[in-house]
Structure formats: C-alpha cells, structure tokens
Amino acid sequence: MATFRFHQWLTCEVETTDGTVGIGNAALAPNVVKTAIDDHFAGMVIGLDPFDHAFIWEKMYRRSHAWGRKGVGMTAISAIDIAIWDLMGKLVGKPVFKLLGGRTKDKIPVYYSKLYAGEISAMQAEAEAAIQGGFTAFKTRFGFGPTDGMAGMRENLKRVEALREVIGYDNDLMLECYMGWNVDYTRRMLPKLAPFEPRWLEEPVIADDVAGYLELNALGIVPISGGEHEFSVIGCKDLIVNKAVSVLQYDTNRVGGITAAQKINAIAEAHQIPVIPHAGQMHNYHLTMANVNCPMSEYFPVFDVEVGNELFYYIFDGEPDAEDGFLQLDDGSPGLGISISDRNLSHFEIVE
C-alpha cells in the first residue's frame, strides 16, 4: 500500500432556498464520487427538508443498494449527509455536536498521528518535538511487512523500541499496519510487540478479512483495531458483535456520514467497544465530543502534504489546533464550524 496517496479531495455543498450552505466532503476517488452525486444522488435529495435527514439517508442508501452500498456509493452518501448536518446546524444556529447530544467532555484528547517509518533518529526527534508540544499519545506506521522477512521484523521492532525510549511507558503508543500484513505475519509479530505495551495494533490485514481480525483479536496479546475501510452500519455491527476489533475506527466520510456514525456509536457503546474515528477533521471531532464512548480523536499535525490527510487543512478554514494534547470545539460556531478556504486554491485544479 506504500504508493497510496490522497492528492485530491471532494467538497459537497447542499444549499437551501434561503441561501444557507452546508459543506460535506470525501477523500476517496473524488472524481468518481462526484459523478455519483451529480448523476444519481443529487436528484434524490433536491427539494427535500434537510431536517428529514434520516429519511434522506434511507432513500439514498436503498435506491443505490444494488450498486452503491460499499465504496464509491457510500462515500457519496457520506459527503451529502455530512453537508446536511452542517446545514442543519447553521439553520438553527448550533454546532453539530449540540444536535448530537452536546458535550460529554470539556475538551477532546487527541493523539499525534504521524511518525512514518524512516530513519530512527528522525523518528525519535519527531516524537521528542511532539512531547514538547504537549502530546501524551502517539501513533507510528510500520515500514516493513511479510515480503521483508525476519530482517524486516527486526527493523519494525527497532523503531517501536526507539520510540518507547523517547516517549516512555506513561504515554500511549499505537501501531499502524494499514492493511500491509497478513494473519500469519501478524501472529508472529504480536508476541514480539507485546513487551512495548501498544494501546492497539491497527488494520493488520485487509478490511474484508473479518475472520482474520477475529482470530488475531481473540489471541488477546495486543488489542486489534480497525474499521477505517468499512462502509456501512451493518458492516461495523458485524465487527463489533463478532469481537473482531477491540477499538472501532470507522471513517465518517466513508461509513455513511454522521447519520450512520451515530447508529454505529450506539451499537459499539452497548458492546463496550470504544470508537475512535479514523482521521481528524471536524465531522469526527463533533461525533467524539458528543459521545461518551469516543474517548479521544486522531490528530494529524500540519505538515507539507505528502500522504494527503493533511490536505484538509489546505482546503478548509476552521479546523482547531491541538494545544497540550487537546483540542476544543466552539459552542458559538454553527454547523461543523468550517468554511472552504481560498488561501491555497491557486495550488489546485478545481473541477466543478
């Protein structure tokens, strides 16, 4: 998966007759998702009351079910649904998290999500700088997998050990595989990783291998997390009920938007599986603020764009900065609290 990149993003605007505009977004296959919205979903939504969001969601989901319930179709539904929630907040003058139930925490703890595999000294320097910035939880990415053999295993372990040397054992360390391993390789790695006390091992196998997740999580050696590449309420329910993950990490702009995410949150809370949505971004922050079962958020520090999660900062204004390992949402900002920025538009080719 090393060549996977986001260098495109989709914004979706839903406008009411009084000129109020809600903003949604999607990161997966923007050109294809745009076609799905323009040619299929827009006609299902135009003319309806945005406060009938549950009906709108079901209409989009059921009328596209034969071809759209996973991947591109659900990503398009997600973008529209997020825009509708932003719109509802603006129409009533309330932030989205207030519409979802209000504050469950004074501020949101966040974990520093970067530390891509590279030179050990550079990774340690980055971790030290993050500690100085007040972070107490960190996620790193592995750079080696099954094709690299035992030598690659040792390289992976060297980097985990090196990061623990810097952050110590009073801070959380999360480990990200991004679907680059398989069940056999992960089984061999888990006992080697356990002494470093990771909070979780993320997406060790491909998203469709639910049985693999179940097997690895049932070992009880290191908690397994996943769900970033799941695309439905029922799909996430299956991960939860089967105890395939110890931490659920759906992505709101893939799983069906905020309407679907709230249903998933309720199922996860009933099964005592914590939810920590994939990626930062305001739609996820509002869900985390409003749900007691969402203990923290992922936070991508602002860097030059190289893998694309940081692209959000270049497209939207309003994203909060982390301070001492926390971020805050504004009670006075209606909707999601973001707007499309024109500061960097000259760097993009815009397709409308």
N, C-alpha and C positions, 0 to 999 in steps of 0.2 A: 504493500500500500504506500510505499515511500514517495511515489510520484503524484499522490492525490493532493489536489490544491483547490482552494476557493479563490478565484480571482474575478468572480462575478457575484452579483447579489441582485435580488429582485425586491422591489418595493411595490406594494399593492395599496392603492388608495380607494376607499369607499366614501362617497360623498352624499350628503343628504340634500334635500331641496332648499334648505336654508344656507347651504354653502359650507357646513361643517364637514371636515375631512378626517377620517380615521386612517391610520397608517399601519399596514401589516408588512411582513417581509418573509423571504425564503432564501435559503442559500444553496439548495440542491438544484442543479440543472435549470438555472433561471430561464433560459430561452424556451425550454420545453414546458416548464411550469407556466410561463407567460401565455403560451399558446393554449394550454388547457384552460386557463382563466378566461382568456378572450373568447375562445371558441365554444366553451362548454359551460363554465360555472357562472360567468357574469350574467347571462340570461336567466339563470335560476334565482338570482339574488336581487336584481334591479326591480324596484317597485315594492319591495317588502319592508316591513318595520324592523329596524335593526334590533329592537328590544325583543323580538321573537327569535333570538339567536339560536335557541335550542331547535326550533322548527327549521330554521335556515340550514343548520348543520346537518340535520337528518335528511333534508331534501337533497343537499349536495352529495352526501355520503351514499344514499340509497340510489339516486339516479345515475351515479357513476360507478356503482358497486361492481359491475361486470368487468370494468377495466381500470378502476382508479383507487381501489381500497388500499393499495400499498404504493410506496414510491411516489411517482410524479403526481398522481391524482390526490393523494392525501397531503402532499406538500402544498399543492394549490389550495385545498380546503383550509389548511393551516394558515396560510397567508391571509385569506379572506376573513377567517374567524378572528385572527389577531387584530385585523383592521376594524372589525365590528366592535370588539371590546374597547379598543382605543376610542372609537366613535361614541360608544355609549357613555364612557367616562367623560368625554368632552361635552356631551349633550346635557349631562346632569351636574357638571362641574366638580366631579370627584375623581381621584386617582383610581385606577383599575383595582388595586388591592383593597380599596374600601368597598368596591362592589362584590369582591370575592369573600368578604368576611372581616376585613380590617386587619389591624396589626396583631400578630402573635408574638412579636419580638420588637424590642426597642430599635435595634439595628441588625443588619444581616451580616453574620460572619462569612468571610469569603476565603477560599484557598487560592494560592498563587499557582496558576496553571500555565506552565511553560517548561523550562528545564529539559529541552530536547537533547537527546543523546548527542554528545560531541566530545571534545577534549575534556578530560576530567577536571583539570584546573579551571577551565572556563565555566563548567557547570557549578563547581564549588564557589567561584566568585559570584556567579549569578544568585546562588542560594544565599550567600552572605549578604548581598545587597538587598535581597527580599526580606531577610530577617531585620535588617536595619530599617526597612520600610514598615515594620510592624506586623508582618505576616507570621502566623503560627501554624499554618498548614500549607503543604506544598504537593504538587503533582509533577512527576517526571515521566518521560517517554523512553521506552526501550528502543535501542537501535539495532538489535540483533535477534534473529529468530531461528527456526528449525534448520534452514539451509546453512547456517553458520556453525553448526555442530557444537562440541564441547567448548571450543575456543570462544565462540560467541556467547555461550552461557557465562563463561568466566568474565567476559567483558561487561555483560549486563550486571553481574553481581558486583564487579569493581565499582561501577557507577552508583549503585544503590548504597554500598558501603561508604563511598566517598561523600555522598550527600548526608548520610547519617552522621558522619564525622563533623559536618558543619552545623546541621540543624539540631543535633542531639536527639534524645528519645522522649523529650517532653513536648515535642511538636509532632503533628500528624504528617505522615508521608504516604502518598497514594501513587500507585504504579499503573501505567497505561500501556497496553499492548496494541491497541487499535486493530484488533482482529488479525494480527500478524502471526499468531502462534496456532498450534493445534492442540488437541486434547492430550496426546502423548507427551509433547514437549512441555506443556503446562504442568502435567502431573510430575514430571521430573524436576521442574523448576520450583514448584511450590515449597517443598521441604527446604530448599536452599535459600528461599526468600524469607521464610518464616522468622528466622532469628532477627531480622531487621524490622519486625513488627509493623508491616504495612497496614494501613487502615482498610485498603481494598486493592485488589488486582482487577483492572478494568478491561473489558472486552478481550479476553484471551483468545477467543475463537470467533468464527464468522457468526453473524447475527442469526442466521437460520438454524444453527446447531443448538437448539434449546436443550436437547438431551446432553450435549457436551457441557453446557453451563450447569445443568443439574448435577451431572456427575462430579464436576470439579468443585461446585459449592458444597456438595454433600460430604466431601472429604474433610471439611472443617479445619483445614490448615491455614488458609488465608481467605477472608471474605471475598467473594466474587461479585463484581458489579457489571451492569450492562443495561441495555435498553435504548441507547442512543440511536440505534438503527431499527427500532421497532416503529410501526406505522399505524397502530390502532389501539383502541381501548381494550379490545379482546386479546390482542397480542400481548399487551402489557399484563393483562389479567392472568394469562397463561404463565408468564414468567413469575408472577407473584405467587399464585396458587401452587405451582409446582416447586416453589422454593429454589428456582433456578438461579436467582440472584439474591444477595444479601443487601444490596443497595440498588435501587432502580434509578436510571438516568435517562428518562425519555428526553427528547428534544421537542420543545413546544412547537417550533415551526416545521416539524415533520409529523408529529403524532396526531395532528388534528386540531391544533390550536388550543386556546385557553379553555374552550368548552369541553373538549376531550380530556385535557390535562386535569381538570377538576374532578372528573369522574375517576380517573386513574388514581389521583391522590386519595380519594375516599376508599378505594379498594385496598391500596397499599397500607393506609393507616389501620384499616380493620385487620390486616395481617401483620402489623408491626414491622413492615419493611420501610425504612426511610427512603424518601425521594429527594434526590439532589439533581435537578435538571442539568442536562448537558449544555455547556456554554454559559457565558454570562448573558448579557443582553436583557433589555428591560422587561420583555414579556416573562422571562424566567424569574427575574427579581420580584415582580409583583406576585407571582404564584408562591414564591418562597416566603415572602413577607406574610401572606395570608394563610399559610398552612403550618400548623404546629409540627406536622410530620416531615417538614422540609427544614432540616437543621442548619443548612449552610448553602452557599452558592459558589459555583465556579467563577473565577475571575481571570480574564486574560489581560495581562499588563499591556500597555501601549508600546508596541514595537513597530519597526518598519514591517510592512506587510510581507510575510514570506509564506505562511500557510493559509492565511486568509481569515481566520477567526477574528483577527484584529480589524478586518475590513469594516466591521460595524461602526467603529469609531470614525472612520473616514466618510461615512455616508450619513450618519445621524448625529444631531446635537441633542444633548440632554442626558447622555449616559453618565451615571455618577462615578466619581473616582473613589477608589478604596483609600481609607485612612486608618492606619494602625490595624489593618486586617479586617476592617468592617466597611460597609457602605450603607448609605441612608437613602430612603425614598422621601420625597417631598409631599406632605399632606395637602399642599396647595396647588400641585400641578395636576390638572385634569387628564384623564386618559392614561396613556403609558408615560407621558412626560417627555416624549421625543419629537423631534421635527427633522425633516430632511435638510441636510446641510448643503450649502452651495460653496463652501470653502475649498473643496477638492474636486469639484465637478470637471475642471479642466483636465484632470488626470484620467478621466473615464470616457469611454464611448457610451453615450446614452441611447438606449433603444426604447421608444415609447410605443 
